[in-house]
């Protein structure tokens, strides 16, 4: 759980620094034991009003991709 919050904070920070740049954010979700978390929901929220910007679900290796189209 601790790592999920850290991941969300990192994703939020990256989105805040460069909101106008097209690209993608990728990452891997791990649990406390270092094992991959399958089918975890990763969300990117607008820091101003906490509205949903993007969301993704991790694959069987715990990897997610948030694309900025």
C-alpha positions as CSV (number, residue, x, y, z in Angstrom):
1,X,0.0,0.0,0.0
2,X,2.9,2.3,0.8
3,X,4.4,1.8,-2.6
4,X,1.1,2.6,-4.3
5,X,0.9,6.0,-2.7
6,X,4.5,6.7,-3.7
7,X,3.7,5.7,-7.2
8,X,0.6,8.0,-7.4
9,X,2.6,10.9,-6.0
10,X,5.3,10.4,-8.6
11,X,2.8,10.2,-11.4
12,X,1.0,13.3,-10.1
13,X,4.3,15.2,-9.9
14,X,5.3,14.3,-13.4
15,X,2.0,15.3,-14.8
16,X,2.1,18.7,-13.0
17,X,5.6,19.5,-14.4
18,X,4.8,19.1,-18.0
19,X,1.1,19.0,-18.8
20,X,1.3,20.3,-22.4
21,X,3.9,17.7,-23.6
22,X,2.6,14.8,-25.5
23,X,4.0,11.5,-24.4
24,X,3.4,8.6,-22.0
25,X,4.1,7.6,-18.5
26,X,5.0,4.1,-17.8
27,X,5.8,2.2,-14.6
28,X,5.6,-1.0,-12.7
29,X,3.5,-1.7,-9.6
30,X,5.1,-3.9,-6.9
31,X,3.8,-5.0,-3.5
32,X,5.7,-4.9,-0.2
33,X,7.5,-8.2,-1.1
34,X,8.6,-6.9,-4.5
35,X,6.2,-9.0,-6.4
36,X,4.2,-7.7,-9.3
37,X,0.6,-6.5,-8.8
38,X,-1.6,-7.8,-11.6
39,X,-4.8,-5.8,-12.6
40,X,-4.1,-2.8,-10.3
41,X,-5.7,0.4,-11.2
42,X,-3.4,3.4,-11.7
43,X,-5.0,6.8,-11.9
44,X,-3.7,10.3,-12.9
45,X,-5.7,13.0,-11.2
46,X,-5.8,16.8,-11.8
47,X,-4.2,18.4,-8.8
48,X,-6.6,21.4,-9.0
49,X,-9.8,19.5,-8.4
50,X,-8.9,15.8,-8.2
51,X,-10.8,15.0,-11.5
52,X,-9.7,12.0,-13.4
53,X,-7.2,12.7,-16.2
54,X,-6.1,9.2,-17.3
55,X,-6.3,5.7,-15.9
56,X,-4.7,2.4,-16.7
57,X,-4.7,-1.2,-15.4
58,X,-1.5,-3.1,-14.9
59,X,-0.8,-6.1,-17.1
60,X,0.4,-9.6,-16.0
61,X,3.9,-8.1,-15.3
62,X,2.6,-5.2,-13.3
63,X,3.4,-2.7,-16.0
64,X,1.1,0.2,-16.8
65,X,1.1,2.9,-19.5
66,X,-0.7,6.3,-19.2
67,X,-0.7,8.0,-22.7
68,X,-1.2,11.7,-23.2
69,X,-2.9,12.0,-26.6
